[in-house]
Structures are given as structure tokens and as C-alpha cells.
Amino acid sequence: QVQLVESGGGLVQAGGSLRLSCAASGRTFSSYAMGWFRQAPGKEREFVGVISRSGGRTYYADSVKGRFTISRDSAENTVYLQMNSLKPEDTAVYSCAASGSSYARRPIEYDYWGQGTQVTVSS
């Protein structure tokens, strides 16, 4: 069992930056690829990016590529989402998730989910 708790959301102006954190409980953190998803009101959950178990590889959605960066700290059992050059269309609830698959991009491939944190980007 893995429990995930996100933090770091908030209100930011367009062009600004935020860093989200996802703290994981349990000793098997390194066994999971960690993904970030977001969901805006009235829209389906959207894949943002994923980082491999070792942290050596990442994969991003085209909509955030070049602006967002995922990293992980195995010593702290934490995964991060650094978001730069934020746009109003990035406004959503952001959730982290753990997957036993290497580069899972679909929500169904994820086993554990955090509760989410709100990110609001004003224009």
C-alpha cells in the first residue's frame, strides 16, 4: 500500500512558477513509476508526465513539454512537479499517482492516487 499526499498548489499569475510535491509513504516508493495528472472543471483527467522508477527517464504531454519538469528524491520518498511559464489553461487540480508500469500514461494503469492540489493561473 502506498499513500500519496500532494502539496504546493496555489494561485499564480500567468508566466509564473510553482513546484508541487507528492510525498509517498511506504518502503516501496522506488518500485513505482510516478505520474502527474490534472483535471480541469468539466474536463477529463489529463496526463501531464511520468518519471521512471530510477528517476532516470521522464515523459511529458506535449502541452507541458519544455515548461514542466518531474523529478524524484528516493531518500525523501517524494516526487516533484516543477511548473514554469504557467498559462491560464494550466488551471486544474493536479494529482500524483503510482504505477507498476514503466511509463504509464493512462489513469487505469495507476494503482495509487493522491487527493490532488489546486493550481489556479490568473491571466
N, C-alpha and C positions, 0 to 999 in steps of 0.2 A: 504494500500500500504506500502510495506517495501522496502527500498533501502539499498543495501549492498555494502560495499567498502572494498576490501582486501588490505593488505599491509604486508611488511615483507619479501617478496621474495628476491632472490639474488643468488649469486654464492657461493658455499661452497665446500670444499674438502670432499671426502668420509670419513665417520666416524664423521663428524662434525654435528652441530645442527643449526636449525633455528626455529624461532617462527613466525608463521603467525597470523595476526589479521584480524578480519572481523567486521567492525563497522556497526551497523544497525541503521537506522533512524526509527522514528515512536514509538508510545507508546505501540505497541502490541508485542514487542520483546519476552516477556515471553509466548506468545501464540503459539510460533512456536518451534518445534524441529529444530535444526540447524545441517546441514550436511556439510561435506567437500568432494569434488570430485577432481579428477585430470585427465588431458588428455595430453598424450604424442603425439608427431607428428606421424601421420599415425595410431593412435590407437583410440579406442573408449573411451568415458568418463568412468572413473573407480570410483566406490565408495571407499572412504577412511574411513569414520567414521561418526557417528552421536551422538549428545548429546540430551537428553530429555529436555522438556520444563523447568523443575525444575533444571536441571543440575545434578540430582542425578544418572542418568544412562547413560552409553555410550556403543557404539557397534562399533567394528572396523573390517575392512577387514583383512583377515589372513596375507596378505602381509605386513601389518604395525603393527600388534598386537605386543605389547611389546616394540615398538620403538616410536610410536606416541601417543600423549595424547591430547584429546579435553577437553576444559573447557570453561565456560562462566561466564561473570560478568554481572548480570542483572542491576546493578547500572550504569554501563558504556555502556550497550547495545552492548556488544562486546563478540564475541566468538573467542577462540584461538585454534591454532593447533601447539602444541609443537612437533617438529620432531627431534629425536635423532638418532645417529648411521646411518646417511644417506648413501644411496648407489647410485651409478650412475643410477640404474633403477628407482629411485625415481624422476628423472628429468621429469618435466611436468609443465603445467600451473595448478595451484591449485585455485579452486573456492569454495566459500561458498554458501550455499543455505538455504532457509527457507521452512519448510514443516508443514502443518497442521496435518500430520500423526505422530504418536509417534516415530517410529523407521524406517522411510522411508529409503530404500536403493536403490531405482530406481530413476533415474533423473525425470521421469514423475510424481513422487509423490511430487516434489518440486514446489512451487509456485513462488518463487523469487530467483534470482541469482545475484551474483556479477560479476564483469568484469574479475576477475582472476588475479593472480600474478605468475610470472615465477619463478620457482625454478630449478636451474641447479646444479647438483652434479658432480664434476670432479673426475676422478679416479687417 
